[in-house]
Amino acid sequence: MSDDDGRRSELVTSLGAVRSRIAEVCAACGRNAREITLIAVTKTYPAVDVVTLARLGVRDVGESRDQEATAKVAEVAALLAEPGEQPAPPDWHFLGQIQSRKCRSIARYAHAVHSLDRAELATRLADAVAELGRSPIEVFVQLSLDGDPERGGVVADELATLADAVAARPELALRGVMAVAPLGADPEAAFAEVQRVSARLRGQHPGAGSISAGMSADLDAALRHGATHVRIGTALLGRRAPVIG
């Protein structure tokens, strides 16, 4: 078996396990697993893994660093342009903290941004979309559950104002709220709070009912508390030595 075949086999197995896990949790809490968006977090992993996952039906890919994302988007596009039957390019989700100077670059490729936490970023991102003449970018406003500025996000009391700033720009489509459970915290309690904040946001912006929450370690708890978009890296791509390409 070649290295490429071996890696594909690994991804087939891990993807099946993740999908089964999602289906089991959704069944247990009365949700439809088909309504869950699985975002494959491929940071530090090569473009060929993205293409393999696309061929396996994964439509959404997440990156956290613009420099890596920009290079990978281009490489994936080149691989998918090769002769033969190819899947459609994936939708790219930007997940990391945003530097204002990177907004134009992110706007070139991002289908969705999950980590918007300042009104200034909403303005810069919207202006970039307008300049590029592209379709609106979906936006999740990031909720901070612990108030730690190093981890990004705004506290619950400030989230409505930020959401209003996003909704005011037609270049942005307010989709919902994103959060990361604090280190060492009970994920059930953390995601219950996210669900409460999401309900308040939906009352003000009915179209913003999505919740981006849950990673490999706390996926189950996030799904039990309404997550619609889950961001999975380790459980899908493994803990092998990362290769950048």
C-alpha positions as CSV (number, residue, x, y, z in Angstrom):
1,M,0.0,0.0,0.0
2,S,1.4,3.4,-1.0
3,D,1.6,6.3,1.5
4,D,-1.2,8.0,-0.3
5,D,-3.4,4.9,0.0
6,G,-2.5,4.5,3.6
7,R,-3.4,8.1,4.4
8,R,-6.7,7.9,2.5
9,S,-7.5,4.7,4.6
10,E,-6.8,6.6,7.8
11,L,-9.1,9.5,6.8
12,V,-11.9,7.1,5.7
13,T,-11.8,5.4,9.1
14,S,-11.6,8.6,11.1
15,L,-14.3,10.4,9.1
16,G,-16.6,7.4,9.5
17,A,-16.0,7.4,13.3
18,V,-16.7,11.2,13.6
19,R,-19.8,10.9,11.5
20,S,-21.0,8.0,13.6
21,R,-20.3,9.9,16.8
22,I,-22.3,12.9,15.5
23,A,-25.2,10.6,14.5
24,E,-25.3,8.8,17.8
25,V,-25.3,12.0,19.9
26,C,-28.0,13.6,17.7
27,A,-30.2,10.5,17.9
28,A,-29.9,10.5,21.7
29,C,-31.0,14.1,22.0
30,G,-33.6,14.1,19.2
31,R,-31.7,16.1,16.6
32,N,-31.2,15.5,12.9
33,A,-27.5,14.7,12.2
34,R,-27.9,15.9,8.6
35,E,-28.4,19.4,9.9
36,I,-24.9,19.5,11.5
37,T,-22.1,21.1,9.5
38,L,-18.8,19.2,10.0
39,I,-15.8,21.5,9.5
40,A,-12.6,19.7,9.0
41,V,-9.9,21.7,10.7
42,T,-6.8,21.1,8.6
43,K,-4.3,23.6,10.0
44,T,-0.7,22.3,9.7
45,Y,-2.0,19.5,7.4
46,P,-1.3,19.4,3.7
47,A,-3.6,20.3,0.8
48,V,-3.7,16.7,-0.3
49,D,-5.6,15.9,2.9
50,V,-8.2,18.6,2.0
51,V,-8.6,17.1,-1.4
52,T,-9.0,13.6,0.0
53,L,-11.6,14.7,2.4
54,A,-13.4,16.6,-0.4
55,R,-13.5,13.3,-2.4
56,L,-15.0,11.7,0.7
57,G,-17.8,14.2,0.8
58,V,-16.5,16.8,3.3
59,R,-17.6,20.1,2.0
60,D,-16.3,22.5,4.8
61,V,-12.7,23.1,5.8
62,G,-11.4,25.4,8.6
63,E,-8.1,27.2,8.9
64,S,-6.8,29.5,11.7
65,R,-3.9,31.4,10.1
66,D,-4.4,33.5,7.0
67,Q,-0.9,32.9,5.6
68,E,-1.3,29.1,5.7
69,A,-4.9,29.3,4.5
70,T,-4.0,31.5,1.5
71,A,-1.4,29.1,0.3
72,K,-3.5,26.0,0.9
73,V,-6.6,27.4,-0.9
74,A,-4.5,28.0,-4.0
75,E,-2.9,24.5,-3.8
76,V,-6.2,22.8,-3.3
77,A,-7.7,24.7,-6.3
78,A,-4.8,23.6,-8.4
79,L,-5.2,19.9,-7.4
80,L,-8.9,20.0,-8.1
81,A,-8.2,21.6,-11.5
82,E,-6.2,18.5,-12.6
83,P,-7.7,16.3,-15.4
84,G,-10.3,13.8,-14.4
85,E,-13.5,13.8,-12.3
86,Q,-13.0,16.1,-9.3
87,P,-15.2,17.2,-6.4
88,A,-16.2,20.8,-6.1
89,P,-13.8,23.0,-4.1
90,P,-14.7,23.1,-0.4
91,D,-16.1,26.1,1.5
92,W,-13.4,27.6,3.6
93,H,-14.1,28.7,7.1
94,F,-11.7,31.1,8.9
95,L,-11.5,30.1,12.6
96,G,-8.6,32.0,14.1
97,Q,-8.2,35.4,15.7
98,I,-8.4,38.1,13.0
99,Q,-5.8,40.8,12.5
100,S,-7.4,43.9,11.0
101,R,-4.7,44.1,8.3
102,K,-5.6,40.5,7.1
103,C,-9.3,41.2,6.5
104,R,-8.9,41.8,2.8
105,S,-6.9,38.6,2.4
106,I,-9.4,36.6,4.3
107,A,-12.2,38.1,2.2
108,R,-10.7,36.6,-0.9
109,Y,-11.4,33.0,0.0
110,A,-13.5,32.7,3.2
111,H,-17.0,31.4,2.9
112,A,-17.5,32.1,6.6
113,V,-15.6,33.7,9.5
114,H,-16.2,32.3,12.9
115,S,-14.2,34.6,15.1
116,L,-15.3,38.1,14.6
117,D,-15.0,39.9,17.9
118,R,-14.7,43.6,17.2
119,A,-16.9,46.1,15.3
120,E,-13.7,47.4,13.6
121,L,-13.3,44.0,12.0
122,A,-16.8,44.0,10.8
123,T,-16.2,47.3,9.0
124,R,-12.9,46.2,7.5
125,L,-14.2,42.8,6.4
126,A,-17.4,44.3,4.9
127,D,-15.4,47.0,3.1
128,A,-13.1,44.3,1.6
129,V,-16.1,42.3,0.4
130,A,-17.5,45.4,-1.3
131,E,-14.2,46.2,-3.0
132,L,-13.8,42.6,-4.2
133,G,-17.4,42.5,-5.5
134,R,-18.0,39.1,-4.1
135,S,-20.9,37.5,-2.3
136,P,-21.5,38.2,1.4
137,I,-19.4,36.3,3.9
138,E,-21.2,34.4,6.6
139,V,-20.2,35.7,10.1
140,F,-20.3,34.1,13.6
141,V,-19.7,36.6,16.4
142,Q,-17.3,35.1,19.0
143,L,-18.5,34.8,22.5
144,S,-15.9,34.8,25.3
145,L,-17.0,32.5,28.1
146,D,-14.1,33.4,30.5
147,G,-13.3,37.0,29.6
148,D,-9.7,36.1,28.6
149,P,-8.7,38.6,25.8
150,E,-5.9,36.3,24.7
151,R,-8.5,33.8,23.5
152,G,-10.7,36.3,21.7
153,G,-14.4,37.0,21.8
154,V,-16.6,39.4,23.6
155,V,-18.5,38.8,26.9
156,A,-22.2,38.1,26.7
157,D,-23.3,41.7,27.6
158,E,-21.4,43.1,24.6
159,L,-22.4,40.5,22.0
160,A,-25.7,42.2,21.0
161,T,-23.9,45.4,20.0
162,L,-21.3,43.5,18.0
163,A,-24.1,41.5,16.3
164,D,-25.9,44.7,15.3
165,A,-22.7,46.0,13.7
166,V,-22.4,42.9,11.6
167,A,-26.1,42.9,10.7
168,A,-25.9,46.5,9.6
169,R,-23.6,45.6,6.7
170,P,-25.1,43.9,3.7
171,E,-21.7,42.5,2.7
172,L,-21.9,40.3,5.8
173,A,-24.5,37.6,6.7
174,L,-24.9,37.3,10.5
175,R,-25.1,33.5,11.0
176,G,-24.9,33.1,14.7
177,V,-22.5,32.8,17.7
178,M,-19.2,30.9,18.1
179,A,-17.5,29.9,21.3
180,V,-14.7,27.8,22.7
181,A,-15.1,26.1,26.0
182,P,-12.5,27.5,28.5
183,L,-9.7,25.2,29.4
184,G,-10.5,23.0,32.4
185,A,-14.2,24.1,32.4
186,D,-17.2,21.8,32.4
187,P,-18.1,21.7,28.7
188,E,-21.8,21.0,29.5
189,A,-22.0,24.2,31.5
190,A,-20.0,26.2,29.0
191,F,-22.2,25.1,26.0
192,A,-25.4,25.6,28.0
193,E,-24.4,29.2,28.4
194,V,-23.6,29.5,24.7
195,Q,-27.1,28.1,24.0
196,R,-28.7,30.7,26.2
197,V,-26.8,33.5,24.5
198,S,-27.7,32.1,21.1
199,A,-31.4,32.1,22.0
200,R,-31.2,35.8,23.0
201,L,-29.3,36.6,19.8
202,R,-31.9,34.8,17.7
203,G,-34.6,36.9,19.4
204,Q,-32.9,40.0,18.1
205,H,-31.8,38.6,14.7
206,P,-34.0,35.7,13.8
207,G,-31.7,34.5,11.0
208,A,-28.7,34.2,13.3
209,G,-29.6,30.9,15.0
210,S,-26.5,28.9,14.2
211,I,-24.0,27.9,16.9
212,S,-20.4,27.1,16.1
213,A,-19.1,25.1,19.0
214,G,-17.5,21.8,19.8
215,M,-14.1,20.3,18.9
216,S,-12.8,16.8,19.1
217,A,-12.7,16.6,22.9
218,D,-16.1,18.2,23.6
219,L,-18.1,17.5,20.5
220,D,-20.8,15.5,22.3
221,A,-21.5,18.2,24.9
222,A,-21.7,20.9,22.2
223,L,-24.2,18.9,20.1
224,R,-26.4,18.3,23.2
225,H,-26.6,22.1,23.6
226,G,-27.5,23.0,20.0
227,A,-24.3,23.2,18.1
228,T,-25.0,23.4,14.4
229,H,-21.3,23.7,13.2
230,V,-18.6,21.5,14.8
231,R,-14.9,22.1,14.2
232,I,-13.0,18.9,14.2
233,G,-9.3,18.5,13.9
234,T,-7.6,15.8,15.9
235,A,-10.4,13.2,15.8
236,L,-10.4,13.5,12.0
237,L,-6.8,14.1,11.0
238,G,-5.1,12.4,13.9
239,R,-2.1,13.3,15.9
240,R,0.5,12.3,13.4
241,A,3.5,14.6,12.8
242,P,2.1,17.6,10.9
243,V,3.2,18.2,7.4
244,I,2.8,21.6,5.7
245,G,2.3,21.6,2.0
